[in-house]
Amino acid sequence: MGKYSKLGIHLKNSEKTILKLTFDEVESILGFPLPKSARTYQAWWANNADSHTHALDGWLAMGWKARVDLIKQTVIFTKKEKSTAIQQN
């Protein structure tokens, strides 16, 4: 388990498909303050597992994507739809 896994677990346990959280709520879930860069740069919330291990640990591995509003200090997490294979005969 990584530093941001509590957020991932919170998202995984949610029955919602869209979850809007304030930065304060995210910090409460995590149990520690977000880094200054999370409150300053949209790139911190990028849905890129290659360069953002906190994203992988915090939401991507649980099947969610993040969209941040730095002015409102909120992040909207959206559950990714599971792709279904289309069978052709």
N, C-alpha and C positions, 0 to 999 in steps of 0.2 A: 504494500500500500504506500502510495506517495503522499506528498504534502497536501495535494488538492483532492484526494480521494473522498473525503467527507462530502464534498459538493457533488461528486459523481454518484455517490450512494444516495444522497438526498434526491437527485434527479431520477435515478433508477426507481426509487420507491414511490415517486409521484404517479398518480393516476392520470394526470393532465398530459396533454400533448404540447401545450404552450404554457410556460411558466415565467412570469415577470417578477424579477427580484431587484430590490435596491442593492447598492453596494454594501450598505450596512447589514442587510439581511444575508448577503453572501458571506460577509465577515463573521456574522453570528453562526452560520452553518459551519464555516471553516474553523472557527475558534481562534483566529488571528487576523490582523489587519491585512488587507490587500496591499501589494506594493504600490508605490507612487505611480509607477508606469501604468498600472491597471486603471487608475483614475485620470490619466493624462493622455494615453495613446490608444487609439482604436486597435492598432496592431497587436496589442497584448491579448485581445479577445479573438484574434484570428483563429479560424477553424483549420489549423494546419498542424498536424501531429508531428511532422518532420522537424520543425523548428520551435515548436511550442509544447514542450512536454507537460506543462501545467494544463494545457487544453486537453491533451490526451488523457491525463490522469483525472482531470476535473469534469469533463463533459463528453468528449468525443468517444471515448471507450464505452460509454454507457448509451451511445446512440443519439446524442443531442448535438445541436449546433447553437452557437451563441451569436447574438446581435446586440451591440452595446449602444447606448445613448449617453455620451459623456456629459452632456449638458444637464440631463435629468438624473445622472448618476444611477442609471438602471441598466440591467441586461435582460434581454428576452431570450430564453432558452426554448428551442423548438425541437421536438422529438422527430428524428429522421424517420421517414416512412420506410418500411421494409419493402425492398423490391421483390416482386413476385415474378417468377419465370412464366412466360407465356408459352404454352405448349401448342404446337402446330401439328396437325395430322397430315 
